[in-house]
Amino acid sequence: MAHHSKFPLFALLAFICAAVSGCTPPPVYLPTSPQVPLLTKQGEFRAALATNASGGLFTTSVGFFSLEAAYAVTDKMGLIANVSYSSPSPDSAYVSLQYGELGIGYYKKLDSQYARFEAYGGMGYGHVHSMGSSFFFGLPVLIPSSFSQDANFVRPFVQANLGIEGSVAALAFVVRASYVLMHLQTDSISALYSINQNPQSYSLVSSALFIEPAIIFRIGYDPIKLEAKLWWSVPAGQDPPFQWSSWNASLGLSVDVKP
């Protein structure tokens, strides 16, 4: 009887713990920001350096840096590239990210002098490593809840950008579709995954399509502007069996060099 009586207690603690963001492992899919260079003519080059934050309702917030670049090869074709990075930390709980992507696409000016349309497609590859322990109201949970996660993911994407930009300000709206192919290895024994007292290791290979709308705002004076982005990641269909960041934001500087 004693063996069976423990299960309802662990189930109750697992339910309570799942309602506390600190009790879930951090996300292994960190959606990096969609690029919106709003190119105008051949030879134009835009670069942006930003700090980013990602998180969700039941996930730990994660920060990382990003460097973006775009180049207008012709008056219609553009190239984009992005590198995102956060390093491992000596803290007991951390998330590190290494990610890079390349893309190619089409851009054009619309009837208005300032309005532009862009469409890009490309491929990205990323690696996430996280280490830490779950906490319940600031105290270690009595259920074993430490974790170590390693995730590699491939991310083909397509996106469409619509925006306006003048010499002082810019505003743009984006919709990106990212197909995430995830390979996750973890020893997580968080209450969200397992209700037992023994470490559990597993490997997971999964895929999911995410719809990622974004809003971008720039203000300053050419060629340098302050750039802010806000974007979301929403699974198209059933939630995937891995953690992801549902909201994302960045703040940085954008430099636009026209020939």
Buried (B, 14 or more C-beta within 10 A) or exposed (E): EEEEEEEEEBEEBBEBBBEBBBBBBBBBBBBBBBBBBBBBEBEBBBBBEBEBBBBBEBBBBBBBBBBBBBBBEEBEBBBBBBBBEBEEEEEEBBBBBBBBBEBEBBBEBEEEEBBBBBBBBBEBBBBBBBBBBBBBEEEEBEBBBBBBBBBBBBBBBBBBBBBBBEEEBBBBEBBBBBBBBBBBBBEBBBBBBBBEEEEEEEEBEEEBEBEBBBBBBBEBEEEEBEBBBBBBBEBEEEEBEBBBBBBBBBEBBBBBEEE
